[in-house]
Amino acid sequence: MSRTVTYARADARRLLRSRRVWAAAALLALMFLPSMPAVADPERRPIGELLLVIPFDLLTFALVVVAAVGYGAVAGQRGTVQFRLGLGGTRRELVAGTALARATATALVLVGALAAAQVVVVQNYGAPYAVAYWTMGAWLVLYGVVWTAVAVGYAAAFRSPYQSLAALAGTYVVFSSNYGVWGAVIRPLFALLATGSTSVPAYEVLANAPLWLRVVERLNPIRDLWLALRWSVGVAGPGTAVGNPFAHALGAVVLVLFGAVPLLVGSRRFERADLGSEARGFRLALVARFREAAGRFVPSAARAGREPTETASSRSHRRLVARADLRHALQNRIVLAGVGLALLLGGPSVWQQTASSTVFEVSEQLVRVPGRLVLPLVALGVAVGHRAVVGKHLAGTAQFVLSTNGTRQDLFAGTVIARLTVVLGTALALLAVAWVLATVRLGALYPGAIAAGTLWIVAYATLWTSLTVSASAVAATRYRSLAAIFGAFLLFSTGVGLWGSVVRPLVAYPITGRFESGLVPNRDWPAWFHAVDHLNPFVSLETLKGGLYAAAGHGTQTAPSLPLVGYSAVVVVLFVLGALAVGLRRFESRPLG
């Protein structure tokens, strides 16, 4: 036990020096706290309702901290593990100490965010409601600790930090209600086993659901947490306790086991793992793979080490790089994991969106279909783009490609083409499935909607992939590339980012007379406001989507004006060209030694 505490202290000191952890804590604060003054409004929301609204955001935002704290917890430091174990102790104690330190870090960050949020609650509601508030807070801290245990378990089980991160993201996607995998895949699968049909009965209260469905729902740790949290807040403060205490206790056990089992399995795998460093071997394999892919397209004189008798055109060099990089990308486990994650996220969402509905009109359903692919495209773009250029620089493949008489511009352009091919290919494949499902399940073919949605997806994928690849060209390391990508997403996102919680309220202040987070602009607002707001390329993309669907005959009452659609298209094009120009300029000025 003393050795476990020693390992925990050593890892805690390492976490205190980690810029990634501090950045994640700052990111959580930026995503969560700016919206609190608007959310904690006693005129619209009583305190009992507020205590159930706060967890909605933190259940997702907490995973940012968990990913930063758990990333590379064991897999990322295998080169130093031999030294630590040489001081005495076992591998199991090392994993336990790491888990203790990481769970403590996650808990402290969440407690800090909750404490800051309670200051807002006291200011707006005039009382702390401490018992009910910190009952809710205790469940959220437990939630973060459990997910940290999962992350550390994955880090111990897998050799690569990327593999552990992909496993963590995939696990969250399966259990979270935000992405439809549980509702579109897991529930129907259990329904088929229990009833012989994939139809899942609807229910308002879980207690009224069939027994088999109640058991299945209790296998979801996130749902267990939510049900137990709601019951506990009802017992501790204003509101009504809903549910059976015994059932909630069993749900809490499932939640704890959800964290304990991956940690134990990861610890056992780590005990049997070979701790030899494979970093150099991986890098050499990466260079060899790229050389093999590129060698098929390099002129024979260059392959023989002689000066080519005839300089190949810039276009041929770009084709060379694009083909070689495409082949390399399709063999890269991170890219393949990104494709798999996009399919996992997009498939169930598309299936749910294309179902016939009595709530939404057909036009509204068709407009929503491409939006279901936004999150898969974001995840895929990060996986495909964040190492696109910096990965070649670090692995030495940039020097090899340039030695074939090409230029950095050729290397950059070929890389952009290859990465766009991967993202667009995946996006269009998902969209094709979506349109087939929409045609079959809605009972008609809608060519205008298909054309509008396809054009919009191409625009979105092109913009996001250009941004991620350019970030990899600007950054000196893949970690800085990821930081730049997530920083851009945090800035421009209108839902969880700074644009919706800070930038837009500041711009709208002369109109509204107050700082209102999360406001939705009115189409009758001044043209200057829309011009400033649409400098955000993602806002422009949404306006462009509305214009495309309106042109196809599937517009809504809030369809944008033609001048605003044209302005949005110009913003999107200029943003793509600007991002690529900045990335290329930075890449051309960096030494490759």
Long-range contacts (C-beta under 8 A, 24 or more apart in sequence): 3-88, 3-89, 3-90, 3-93, 3-97, 4-89, 4-93, 4-96, 4-97, 4-100, 5-97, 5-100, 6-89, 6-97, 7-84, 7-89, 7-93, 7-94, 7-96, 7-97, 7-98, 7-101, 8-96, 8-97, 8-98, 8-100, 8-101, 8-104, 9-97, 9-101, 10-84, 10-97, 11-73, 11-97, 11-98, 11-101, 11-102, 12-101, 12-104, 12-105, 15-69, 15-101, 15-102, 15-105, 20-68, 20-71, 20-479, 21-65, 21-68, 21-69, 21-105, 23-68, 23-483, 24-64, 24-65, 24-67, 24-68, 24-69, 24-109, 25-65, 25-109, 25-112, 27-64, 27-486, 27-490, 28-61, 28-62, 28-64, 28-65, 28-109, 28-113, 29-113, 29-116, 30-490, 30-498, 31-57, 31-61, 31-64, 31-490, 31-496, 31-497, 31-501, 32-57, 32-58, 32-61, 32-113, 32-117, 33-113, 33-116, 33-117, 33-120, 34-498, 34-501, 34-502, 34-517, 35-501, 35-517, 35-518, 36-117, 36-120, 37-120, 37-124, 37-515, 37-517, 38-516, 38-517, 38-518, 39-517, 40-117, 40-120, 40-121, 40-124, 40-125, 41-124, 42-124, 42-125, 46-238, 47-121, 47-125, 47-129, 47-132, 47-237, 47-238, 48-132, 48-233, 48-234, 48-237, 48-238, 48-239, 50-121, 50-125, 51-129, 51-132, 51-133, 51-136, 51-233, 51-237, 51-239, 52-136, 52-229, 52-230, 52-233, 52-239, 54-117, 54-136, 55-136, 55-139, 55-140, 55-226, 55-229, 57-496, 58-110, 58-113, 58-114, 58-140, 59-140, 59-143, 59-222, 59-225, 59-226, 60-176, 60-178, 60-496, 61-496, 62-106, 62-110, 62-140, 62-143, 62-144, 62-147, 63-147, 63-168, 63-172, 65-106, 65-109, 65-110, 65-144, 66-106, 66-144, 66-147, 66-148, 66-150, 66-151, 66-168, 67-151, 67-165, 67-168, 67-169, 69-102, 69-105, 69-106, 69-109, 69-148, 69-151, 70-102, 70-147, 70-148, 70-150, 70-151, 70-152, 70-154, 70-155, 70-164, 70-168, 71-151, 71-155, 71-161, 71-164, 71-165, 72-155, 72-161, 72-164, 73-98, 73-99, 73-102, 73-151, 73-152, 73-155, 73-156, 73-164, 74-98, 74-152, 74-155, 74-156, 74-266, 74-270, 75-155, 75-156, 75-158, 75-159, 75-160, 75-161, 75-163, 75-164, 76-155, 76-161, 78-159, 78-275, 78-277, 79-277, 79-279, 81-275, 82-275, 90-271, 91-267, 91-270, 91-271, 92-267, 92-271, 94-270, 95-152, 95-156, 95-263, 95-266, 95-267, 95-270, 96-267, 98-152, 98-155, 98-156, 99-148, 99-149, 99-152, 99-153, 99-263, 102-148, 102-151, 102-152, 103-144, 103-145, 103-148, 103-149, 103-152, 105-148, 106-144, 106-145, 106-147, 106-148, 107-141, 107-144, 107-145, 109-144, 110-137, 110-140, 110-141, 110-144, 111-137, 111-141, 114-140, 114-141, 129-237, 129-238, 131-236, 131-237, 132-233, 132-236, 132-237, 132-238, 132-239, 133-237, 135-232, 135-233, 135-235, 135-236, 135-237, 136-229, 136-232, 136-233, 139-225, 139-228, 139-229, 139-232, 140-229, 142-225, 142-255, 143-225, 143-255, 145-259, 146-221, 146-255, 146-256, 146-258, 146-259, 147-172, 147-259, 148-259, 149-259, 149-260, 149-262, 149-263, 150-258, 150-259, 150-262, 150-263, 152-263, 152-266, 153-259, 153-261, 153-262, 153-263, 153-264, 153-265, 153-266, 153-267, 154-262, 154-266, 155-266, 156-263, 156-266, 156-267, 156-269, 156-270, 157-262, 157-265, 157-266, 157-269, 157-270, 159-273, 159-278, 160-333, 162-333, 162-334, 162-337, 163-333, 163-337, 166-334, 166-337, 166-341, 169-341, 169-379, 170-341, 170-344, 173-341, 173-344, 173-345, 174-344, 175-220, 175-221, 175-222, 175-223, 176-222, 177-222, 177-223, 179-345, 179-348, 179-349, 179-375, 180-348, 180-349, 180-351, 180-352, 181-344, 181-345, 181-348, 182-220, 183-348, 183-352, 184-347, 184-348, 184-349, 184-351, 184-352, 185-348, 186-216, 186-220, 187-213, 187-216, 190-216, 205-242, 206-243, 207-243, 207-244, 214-247, 218-247, 218-250, 218-251, 218-254, 219-254, 221-254, 221-255, 221-258, 223-251, 224-248, 224-251, 224-252, 224-254, 224-255, 225-251, 225-255, 227-251, 228-252, 228-255, 283-394, 283-395, 283-396, 286-328, 286-391, 286-395, 286-397, 287-395, 287-396, 287-397, 287-400, 289-328, 289-331, 290-324, 290-325, 290-328, 290-392, 290-395, 290-397, 290-400, 290-401, 291-397, 291-400, 293-323, 293-324, 293-325, 293-327, 293-328, 294-320, 294-321, 294-324, 294-400, 294-401, 294-404, 296-323, 296-324, 297-323, 297-324, 298-404, 299-404, 302-403, 302-404, 302-405, 308-405, 311-405, 312-405, 312-406, 314-406, 314-407, 314-409, 314-410, 317-404, 317-405, 317-406, 317-407, 317-410, 317-414, 318-410, 318-413, 318-414, 318-417, 319-414, 320-401, 320-404, 320-406, 320-410, 320-414, 321-401, 321-406, 321-410, 321-411, 321-413, 321-414, 321-415, 321-418, 322-413, 322-414, 322-415, 322-417, 322-418, 322-421, 323-418, 324-401, 324-414, 325-388, 325-414, 325-415, 325-418, 325-419, 326-418, 326-421, 326-422, 329-384, 329-418, 329-419, 329-422, 330-422, 334-383, 334-387, 335-383, 335-384, 335-422, 337-383, 338-379, 338-380, 338-382, 338-383, 338-384, 339-380, 339-383, 339-422, 339-426, 341-376, 341-379, 341-380, 341-383, 342-376, 342-377, 342-379, 342-380, 342-426, 342-427, 342-430, 343-376, 343-426, 343-430, 345-375, 345-376, 345-379, 346-372, 346-373, 346-375, 346-376, 346-430, 347-430, 347-433, 349-373, 349-375, 349-376, 350-430, 350-433, 350-434, 350-437, 351-437, 353-434, 354-434, 354-437, 354-438, 354-441, 354-442, 355-441, 356-441, 356-442, 356-443, 362-442, 362-444, 362-446, 363-449, 363-549, 363-554, 363-555, 363-556, 364-556, 365-438, 365-442, 366-438, 366-446, 366-449, 366-453, 366-549, 366-554, 367-449, 367-545, 367-546, 367-549, 367-554, 367-556, 369-431, 369-434, 369-435, 369-438, 369-449, 369-453, 370-431, 370-453, 370-456, 370-457, 370-460, 370-545, 371-545, 372-434, 373-427, 373-430, 373-431, 373-434, 373-457, 374-460, 376-427, 376-430, 377-423, 377-427, 377-457, 377-460, 377-461, 377-464, 378-464, 378-489, 380-422, 380-423, 380-426, 380-427, 381-423, 381-461, 381-464, 381-465, 381-467, 381-468, 382-468, 382-482, 382-485, 384-419, 384-422, 384-423, 384-465, 384-468, 385-419, 385-465, 385-467, 385-468, 385-469, 385-471, 385-472, 385-485, 386-468, 386-471, 386-472, 386-478, 386-481, 386-482, 386-485, 387-472, 387-478, 387-481, 388-415, 388-416, 388-419, 388-468, 388-469, 388-472, 388-473, 389-415, 389-469, 389-472, 389-473, 389-583, 389-587, 390-472, 390-473, 390-475, 390-476, 390-477, 390-478, 390-481, 391-472, 391-478, 393-590, 393-592, 394-477, 394-478, 398-592, 399-592, 402-592, 408-584, 408-587, 408-588, 409-584, 409-588, 411-587, 412-473, 412-583, 412-584, 412-587, 415-469, 416-465, 416-466, 416-469, 416-580, 419-465, 419-468, 419-469, 420-461, 420-462, 420-465, 420-466, 423-461, 423-464, 423-465, 424-458, 424-461, 424-462, 424-465, 427-457, 427-458, 427-461, 428-454, 428-457, 428-458, 431-457, 446-554, 448-551, 448-552, 448-553, 448-554, 449-549, 449-552, 449-554, 451-552, 452-545, 452-548, 452-549, 452-551, 452-552, 452-554, 453-548, 453-549, 455-548, 456-541, 456-544, 456-545, 456-548, 459-541, 459-544, 459-572, 460-541, 462-576, 463-537, 463-541, 463-572, 463-575, 463-576, 466-576, 466-579, 466-580, 467-579, 469-580, 469-583, 470-579, 470-580, 470-582, 470-583, 470-584, 471-583, 472-583, 473-583, 473-584, 473-586, 473-587, 474-582, 474-583, 474-586, 474-587, 476-590, 492-536, 492-537, 492-538, 493-538, 494-536, 494-538, 494-539, 499-536, 499-538, 499-539, 503-536, 504-533, 507-532, 507-533, 523-558, 523-560, 523-561, 530-564, 531-567, 534-564, 534-567, 534-568, 534-571, 535-571, 537-571, 537-572, 537-575, 539-568, 540-567, 540-568, 540-569, 540-571, 540-572, 540-575, 541-568, 541-572, 543-568, 544-568, 544-569, 544-572
